[in-house]
Amino acid sequence: MPVTINSVLLPAAELRTEVVDAIRNACLRQTVAEAQRRFGAGQRLTVRDLCASDFSFTNNVWTDTSNATPNQWNAIAQGAFTVATGTVIGIFGVRVGWLMNETLSQVPITGFRLDVGGARVAQWDIESLMLPTALIATPQDIFRLGSDPWPLGVTKSPVIVGEDITVTIYEYTRTANSAYYPIWEGYAVEKEGRTLKP
């Protein structure tokens, strides 16, 4: 029987660079194609990186706090968001960081679910992306490490969401009321002039 849904998140560090590039490029192509389908082939488009404001994160900052109820799936504190009119987003991966003096067993969250328009389209285990947090106890430790301390997880099945569609993100909460930084990787394809002017 064929696989109909591929909801696997792969640590990018375990993949060859060209494989990660191919995943990024495939997400970009699919997001542009969906924008052209929705807005018309003649519509001029702008491509940009995803921003926290695309997900309605406060002050355009990728930060959240884990739910008060651990050991279950909970909607993230930032809540559901609706993709802006004139925009299509494509998500190919996520990074999750935190700044705590805790052991790996006490990470804030260990998984994400994405519901698009009421349908669950992805469920990712992110525990393999977590580093022992003793390495990253303060913001200064990020600079001390000299490289990206929060590994990227990527999927070969990007999540593409059209304008005016609601997305709800759930976390699997492990440690209650703990700050963490979910950085969603992907692209926003917009009608020209919505955010950037030519």
C-alpha positions in Angstrom: 0.0 0.0 0.0 1.5 3.4 -0.9 2.4 6.0 1.7 -0.1 8.9 1.4 1.3 11.2 4.1 5.0 11.8 4.8 5.2 13.7 8.1 8.8 13.1 9.0 11.2 15.8 10.3 14.8 15.0 9.6 17.8 16.6 11.4 19.5 18.7 8.7 22.9 18.0 10.3 22.5 14.3 9.3 21.8 15.2 5.6 24.2 16.2 2.9 24.1 20.0 2.1 22.7 19.4 -1.4 19.8 17.3 0.1 18.9 20.2 2.5 19.2 22.7 -0.4 16.9 20.5 -2.5 14.3 20.4 0.3 14.4 24.2 0.5 14.2 24.6 -3.2 11.3 22.2 -3.5 9.4 24.1 -0.8 10.0 27.4 -2.7 8.8 25.9 -6.0 5.7 24.5 -4.4 4.9 27.8 -2.6 5.3 29.9 -5.7 3.2 27.4 -7.8 0.4 27.6 -5.2 0.5 31.4 -5.3 0.4 31.4 -9.1 -2.6 29.1 -8.9 -4.4 31.2 -6.4 -3.5 34.7 -7.7 -3.2 34.0 -11.5 -0.1 33.4 -13.6 0.2 37.1 -14.6 0.3 38.3 -11.0 3.7 39.8 -10.0 4.9 38.1 -6.8 7.4 38.7 -4.1 9.3 35.9 -2.3 10.7 36.5 1.2 11.7 34.5 4.3 9.0 33.7 6.9 8.8 36.2 9.8 7.4 35.7 13.2 4.7 38.2 12.4 3.4 35.8 9.6 2.5 33.5 12.5 1.1 36.4 14.6 3.9 36.1 17.1 4.0 39.2 19.4 6.5 41.9 18.3 7.7 39.8 15.4 9.8 37.7 17.8 10.0 33.9 17.6 9.3 33.2 21.3 6.7 31.3 23.2 6.0 29.7 26.6 5.1 26.1 27.1 1.6 25.3 28.4 0.8 24.9 32.1 -0.2 21.3 31.6 2.7 19.0 30.9 2.8 15.6 29.2 0.0 16.2 26.6 -0.6 18.1 23.4 -1.6 21.7 23.9 -2.1 24.6 21.5 0.9 26.9 21.6 0.5 30.1 23.7 0.6 32.4 20.6 -2.6 30.7 19.4 -3.9 30.1 16.0 -3.2 32.4 13.1 -4.7 33.1 9.7 -2.4 33.5 6.7 -2.7 37.1 5.4 -4.8 37.9 2.3 -2.6 38.0 -0.8 0.0 35.6 0.8 0.9 31.9 0.6 3.3 30.4 3.1 5.5 27.3 2.8 7.1 25.6 5.8 10.0 23.2 5.2 11.4 23.0 8.8 11.8 24.3 12.3 14.4 25.1 14.9 13.6 25.1 18.6 15.8 26.7 21.2 15.7 27.5 24.8 17.9 29.3 27.4 17.8 27.2 30.6 20.0 25.4 33.0 18.2 22.1 32.6 19.0 18.6 31.5 17.7 17.2 28.2 14.9 15.3 29.9 13.5 18.7 31.0 13.1 20.4 27.7 10.0 22.5 27.4 8.5 20.6 24.4 9.2 17.5 22.4 6.8 17.7 19.4 4.7 19.9 17.1 1.4 19.3 15.3 0.1 21.6 12.6 -3.6 21.8 11.8 -4.4 23.7 8.6 -8.1 24.6 8.0 -9.1 22.2 10.7 -7.2 19.2 9.2 -4.0 17.8 10.8 -1.3 17.9 8.1 1.9 17.3 10.2 3.1 15.8 13.4 6.8 16.1 14.1 9.0 14.8 16.9 11.6 17.4 17.7 13.5 15.7 20.5 16.3 14.8 18.2 16.9 18.5 17.6 17.4 19.4 21.2 20.9 20.0 22.6 21.8 19.6 26.3 20.8 23.0 27.6 23.9 23.4 29.8 25.6 24.5 26.5 23.1 27.3 26.1 22.5 28.7 29.6 22.7 32.4 28.6 22.4 34.4 25.4 26.1 34.9 25.6 26.6 31.2 25.1 25.1 31.4 21.7 27.9 33.7 20.6 30.5 31.6 22.4 29.5 28.5 20.4 30.3 30.3 17.2 27.7 28.4 15.2 24.0 28.0 15.1 23.3 26.3 18.4 19.7 25.3 17.6 19.7 22.6 14.9 17.4 22.7 12.0 14.9 19.9 11.3 13.5 19.7 7.7 10.7 17.8 6.0 10.5 16.5 2.4 6.8 17.2 2.6 6.5 21.0 3.1 3.4 22.5 4.6 1.9 24.9 2.0 -0.9 27.2 3.3 -3.0 29.7 1.2 -4.3 33.1 2.0 -7.1 33.4 4.7 -6.6 29.9 6.0 -6.3 29.3 9.7 -3.3 27.4 11.1 -3.2 26.0 14.6 0.1 24.8 16.1 0.2 22.4 19.0 3.1 21.5 21.2 3.7 18.4 23.2 4.5 20.0 26.5 7.1 18.4 28.7 8.0 21.2 31.2 5.2 23.6 32.1 5.5 27.4 31.7 9.0 27.4 30.2 10.2 29.9 27.5 11.3 28.5 24.2 12.0 29.8 20.7 10.2 28.0 17.8 11.8 29.4 14.6 9.8 28.2 11.6 11.8 27.9 8.3 10.2 28.6 4.9 8.9 31.2 2.6 6.1 33.7 2.1 5.0 34.4 -1.5 2.9 37.5 -1.7 1.3 39.7 -4.3 3.9 42.3 -5.2 3.7 45.4 -3.0 2.0 43.8 0.0 5.2 43.9 2.1 8.0 44.8 -0.3 7.9 47.4 -3.0 9.7 47.0 -6.3 
